[in-house]
Amino acid sequence: MRILLIDDTELNITLLKHLIKKIPEYESIAFTNPVKALLWCRDNEPDLVIVDYAMPEMDGIQFTQQFRGFANYEEIPVLMITANSDTSVRQKALASGVTDFLNKPLDNIEFITRARNMLALRQSQKALIDRAEWLDDEVRKATAKIKEQERETIFCLAKAAEFRDPETGAHIQRMAHYSKHIAHVLGLSLQEQQLLLEAAPMHDIGKVGIPDAILLKPGRLTPEEFVIMKQHAMIGYELLNANNSPLLKTAAEIALTHHEKYDGSGYPHGLSGENIPLFGRIVAVADVFDALTSERPYKKAWSIEDACKLLREGSGGHFDPVCVDAFFSDFNEIITIKNTFLDEVIEAENHALH
């Protein structure tokens, strides 16, 4: 721990240094110029400041006021030494941040005792700071653990849906990364992009509540069957929204809104325009593109050109034009994502895990 000594008289500095030597394990740093002492304080943190009041260039009160202006210096003890017994001076000094006073001429025993008490106070302050930092670190660790558990929950739910849905794990990966790409182009924060990446895979979790005869039907659904199929949006919302996790709440919103259409003709609530949450509008573009360009038991994959044509034609109708433009703004990135998460690769990885 370091004790900063400031007195414009060299003899007084010598006396203070001599007294400090009687307090073991403390280093003293001395200045006869308070301005130079302040410059030192910018890059060095003292544990106790002992400052003279009457100095020609800057008095002890002015020094203390500027010293207290440094970040995290509010609690460092300041002991002012003064020959001035004027009450108004002491009141002004206390208001400036001075902790305690000693009168000249110094009583050596009182000085050492006061200094020791203040250093003990400073040690307690630092221990509390260390404790607070430790608690912050523990909270960060616990929060990270909770988030990891949330991700595991999302993964398990996604796998459960995948067992019943002919869509593949690669589809989930691709559409989630397409969604993140759109969010990036739109200027969303890194936190929002990551949240979307982790929540988007749950967009169709509600399909676990759809009968196999409808979910796995190879041909076109009848109007009555399609009414039942559309219920998966609300089922997914109800499954995910029961949890207070921000991640699962976001996933619930996406599950509910990614089948809404920009012109209001979607489901389940017929929302339109910006009344559809942004994440729902983003996922709508990403999900349709990947669904079209992926092969399923009941259909062949569309060509990339045909899928892109449908997205552009649907801009302003099915899709938010801003999200469509963002999707196409760096189409090389879209192709990279598509080629990274291939159906056969993801399936092979899943079998290897089992």
C-alpha positions in Angstrom: 0.0 0.0 0.0 1.2 3.5 -0.9 1.1 6.7 1.1 1.2 10.0 -0.9 2.9 12.9 0.9 2.4 16.5 -0.4 4.0 19.5 1.3 5.8 22.4 -0.3 8.5 22.4 2.4 11.2 19.8 2.0 11.9 19.7 5.7 8.3 18.7 6.4 8.5 16.0 3.7 11.6 14.6 5.4 9.9 14.5 8.8 6.8 12.8 7.3 8.9 10.1 5.6 10.7 9.5 8.9 7.4 8.9 10.7 6.1 6.7 7.9 9.0 4.4 8.3 7.6 3.5 11.7 4.5 2.0 9.9 5.9 -1.2 8.4 4.9 -2.5 4.9 3.9 0.9 3.5 5.7 2.8 0.8 5.7 6.6 0.7 5.8 8.8 -2.4 6.5 12.4 -1.8 6.0 15.7 -3.8 6.7 19.3 -2.9 4.5 20.4 -5.9 0.8 19.5 -5.6 0.3 19.8 -9.4 3.0 17.2 -10.0 1.3 15.0 -7.3 -2.0 15.2 -9.2 -0.2 14.2 -12.4 1.2 11.2 -10.6 -2.3 10.3 -9.3 -3.6 10.0 -12.9 -1.7 6.8 -13.4 -1.1 5.7 -9.8 -3.6 5.0 -7.0 -2.5 5.9 -3.5 -4.0 4.2 -0.4 -3.6 7.3 1.8 -3.0 11.0 1.0 -1.4 13.3 3.5 -1.5 16.8 2.3 -0.5 20.2 3.7 -3.2 22.9 3.7 -1.1 26.1 3.0 0.8 25.8 -0.2 1.6 28.6 -2.7 0.6 27.1 -6.0 -2.4 25.0 -4.9 -3.7 24.7 -1.4 -4.7 21.3 0.2 -8.4 22.0 -0.4 -8.0 22.7 -4.1 -5.8 19.6 -4.4 -8.4 17.4 -2.7 -11.2 18.7 -4.9 -9.3 17.8 -8.0 -8.1 14.5 -6.5 -11.7 13.4 -5.8 -12.5 14.0 -9.4 -10.5 11.0 -10.5 -12.5 7.8 -11.1 -12.7 5.5 -8.1 -10.8 7.9 -5.8 -13.9 9.0 -3.9 -13.2 6.7 -0.9 -9.4 7.0 -0.5 -8.6 8.6 2.9 -7.2 12.1 2.8 -5.4 13.5 6.0 -4.9 17.2 5.9 -2.2 18.8 8.0 -2.8 22.5 8.9 -1.8 25.2 11.3 -5.0 27.0 10.6 -7.6 26.5 13.3 -10.3 28.5 11.5 -13.6 26.5 11.6 -14.7 27.7 8.2 -11.5 26.3 6.6 -12.2 22.9 8.2 -15.8 23.0 7.0 -14.7 23.8 3.5 -12.0 21.1 3.6 -14.5 18.5 4.7 -16.9 19.6 2.0 -14.0 19.1 -0.6 -13.5 15.5 0.5 -10.9 15.7 3.3 -11.3 12.8 5.7 -9.5 14.1 8.8 -7.2 16.8 10.1 -4.0 17.0 12.1 -2.7 20.3 13.6 0.8 21.6 13.4 3.1 21.1 15.1 2.6 17.3 14.7 2.3 15.0 17.6 4.2 12.0 16.3 2.2 9.3 18.1 -1.1 10.8 17.1 0.1 11.1 13.5 1.2 7.4 13.3 -2.1 6.3 15.0 -4.3 8.3 12.6 -2.3 7.1 9.6 -2.6 3.5 10.8 -6.4 3.9 11.3 -6.9 5.3 7.8 -4.8 2.6 6.2 -6.8 0.0 8.0 -10.0 1.7 6.7 -8.5 1.6 3.2 -7.7 -2.1 3.5 -11.3 -2.7 4.5 -12.5 -0.7 1.5 -10.3 -2.7 -0.9 -11.4 -6.0 0.7 -15.0 -5.0 0.0 -14.2 -4.0 -3.5 -12.5 -7.4 -4.0 -15.5 -9.1 -2.5 -17.9 -7.2 -4.8 -15.8 -8.1 -7.9 -15.8 -11.7 -6.7 -19.6 -11.6 -6.4 -19.9 -10.0 -9.8 -17.7 -12.8 -11.3 -19.8 -15.4 -9.6 -23.0 -13.8 -10.9 -21.5 -13.8 -14.4 -20.6 -17.5 -14.1 -24.1 -18.4 -12.8 -25.7 -16.3 -15.6 -23.6 -18.0 -18.2 -24.6 -21.4 -16.8 -28.3 -20.5 -17.0 -27.8 -19.4 -20.5 -26.0 -22.6 -21.4 -28.9 -24.6 -19.8 -31.3 -22.5 -21.9 -29.3 -23.4 -25.1 -29.5 -27.0 -24.1 -33.2 -26.8 -23.6 -33.6 -25.2 -27.0 -31.4 -27.9 -28.6 -33.5 -30.7 -26.9 -36.8 -29.1 -28.0 -35.5 -28.6 -31.6 -34.4 -32.3 -31.7 -37.8 -33.3 -30.4 -39.5 -31.4 -33.2 -37.1 -32.8 -35.7 -38.0 -36.4 -34.9 -41.6 -35.6 -36.0 -41.0 -33.1 -38.7 -39.6 -34.1 -42.1 -37.5 -30.9 -42.0 -33.9 -31.6 -41.1 -31.4 -30.3 -38.5 -29.5 -28.7 -41.3 -32.6 -26.7 -42.2 -32.7 -25.3 -38.7 -29.1 -24.4 -38.8 -29.3 -22.7 -42.2 -32.5 -20.7 -41.5 -31.1 -19.5 -38.2 -27.9 -18.3 -39.8 -29.8 -16.7 -42.7 -31.8 -14.9 -40.0 -28.7 -13.7 -38.2 -27.3 -12.5 -41.5 -30.4 -10.4 -42.2 -30.3 -9.0 -38.7 -26.6 -8.0 -39.2 -27.3 -6.2 -42.4 -30.2 -4.4 -40.7 -27.8 -3.1 -38.1 -29.1 -5.0 -35.1 -26.7 -5.2 -32.2 -24.4 -8.3 -31.7 -26.5 -9.3 -28.7 -29.7 -9.1 -30.8 -28.1 -11.1 -33.6 -27.0 -13.8 -31.2 -30.4 -13.9 -29.6 -32.1 -14.4 -33.0 -29.6 -17.1 -33.9 -30.4 -19.1 -30.8 -34.1 -18.5 -30.8 -34.9 -19.0 -34.5 -34.5 -22.8 -34.4 -37.7 -23.0 -32.3 -39.8 -21.4 -35.0 -41.7 -24.7 -35.7 -41.6 -26.4 -32.3 -45.5 -26.3 -32.3 -45.5 -29.0 -35.0 -45.1 -31.5 -32.1 -48.8 -30.9 -31.5 -49.9 -31.6 -35.1 -51.2 -35.2 -35.9 -48.8 -37.3 -38.0 -51.5 -37.8 -40.6 -51.3 -34.1 -41.4 -47.7 -33.3 -40.5 -46.3 -36.2 -42.6 -48.8 -36.1 -45.4 -46.9 -36.4 -48.7 -49.5 -34.5 -50.8 -51.2 -31.1 -50.6 -53.3 -30.5 -47.4 -57.0 -30.1 -47.7 -58.4 -26.8 -46.4 -59.6 -28.5 -43.2 -56.1 -30.1 -42.7 -54.4 -26.8 -43.3 -56.6 -25.2 -40.6 -55.2 -27.8 -38.2 -51.6 -27.3 -39.5 -51.8 -23.6 -38.9 -52.4 -24.2 -35.2 -48.7 -25.1 -34.8 -47.9 -21.3 -34.5 -50.1 -20.9 -31.5 -49.0 -24.3 -30.0 -45.3 -23.2 -30.3 -46.0 -19.9 -28.7 -47.8 -21.5 -25.7 -45.1 -24.1 -25.2 -42.3 -21.5 -25.2 -44.0 -18.5 -23.6 -44.6 -20.4 -20.3 -40.9 -19.8 -19.4 -39.6 -16.4 -18.2 -36.3 -16.8 -20.0 -35.7 -13.9 -22.5 -34.4 -16.5 -25.0 -37.5 -18.7 -24.8 -39.8 -15.6 -24.8 -38.1 -14.5 -28.0 -38.4 -18.0 -29.5 -42.1 -17.9 -28.5 -42.6 -14.6 -30.4 -40.9 -16.0 -33.5 -43.0 -19.2 -33.3 -46.2 -17.1 -33.2 -45.3 -14.6 -35.9 -43.1 -16.1 -38.6 -46.2 -17.1 -40.7 -47.6 -13.6 -40.6 -47.4 -11.8 -44.0 -46.5 -8.2 -44.6 -49.8 -7.5 -46.4 -51.9 -9.0 -43.5 -52.8 -12.2 -45.2 -50.8 -14.5 -42.9 -51.7 -16.4 -39.7 -52.5 -16.8 -36.9 -53.6 -13.2 -36.3 -53.4 -11.5 -39.7 -50.9 -8.9 -38.6 -49.4 -6.6 -41.2 -46.4 -4.4 -41.8 -44.5 -3.3 -38.8 -47.2 -4.7 -36.5 -45.4 -8.0 -37.1 -42.4 -8.2 -34.7 -39.1 -7.7 -36.6 -37.7 -11.1 -35.7 -40.9 -12.7 -37.1 -40.5 -10.8 -40.4 -36.8 -11.8 -40.6 -37.4 -15.5 -39.9 -40.2 -15.5 -42.5 -37.7 -14.7 -45.3 -35.0 -17.1 -44.0 -37.4 -19.9 -43.4 -39.2 -19.8 -46.8 -36.0 -19.5 -48.8 -34.5 -22.6 -47.1 -37.8 -24.6 -47.2 -38.0 -23.9 -51.0 -34.4 -24.9 -51.7 -34.4 -28.0 -49.6 -35.6 -31.4 -50.7 -38.4 -33.1 -48.6 -40.1 -36.5 -48.9 -43.1 -34.8 -50.4 -41.3 -32.4 -52.8 -38.1 -31.7 -54.8 -35.9 -28.8 -54.0 -36.4 -25.6 -55.9 -33.5 -24.0 -57.7 -31.8 -21.1 -56.0 -32.9 -18.9 -58.9 -36.6 -19.8 -58.6 -36.5 -19.4 -54.8 -34.9 -15.9 -55.2 -37.5 -15.0 -57.8 -40.3 -15.9 -55.3 -38.8 -13.9 -52.5 -38.5 -10.8 -54.8 -42.0 -11.2 -56.1 -43.3 -11.6 -52.5 -41.5 -8.5 -51.3 -44.2 -6.1 -50.0 -46.8 -8.9 -50.0 -45.7 -11.9 -48.1 -42.4 -10.4 -47.0 -41.1 -7.2 -45.5 -39.2 -5.5 -48.4 -36.5 -4.3 -46.0 -35.8 -7.8 -44.9 -35.8 -9.1 -48.4 -33.3 -6.4 -49.5 -31.1 -7.3 -46.5 -31.2 -10.9 -47.5 -29.9 -10.2 -51.0 -27.5 -7.5 -49.9 -24.6 -10.0 -49.6 -25.9 -13.1 -51.4 -22.4 -14.7 -51.3 -22.8 -15.0 -47.5 -26.2 -16.8 -48.1 -24.5 -19.3 -50.4 -21.7 -19.8 -47.9 -24.2 -20.6 -45.2 -26.1 -22.9 -47.5 -22.9 -24.8 -48.4 -21.7 -25.0 -44.8 -24.8 -26.7 -43.3 -25.5 -29.5 -45.7 -28.2 -32.0 -44.9 -26.0 -35.1 -45.2 -23.2 -33.5 -43.1 -25.5 -32.6 -40.2 -27.2 -36.0 -40.3 -23.9 -37.7 -40.2 -22.8 -35.6 -37.2 -26.1 -36.5 -35.4 -25.6 -40.2 -36.0 -22.1 -39.9 -34.7 -23.4 -38.3 -31.5 -25.7 -41.3 -30.9 
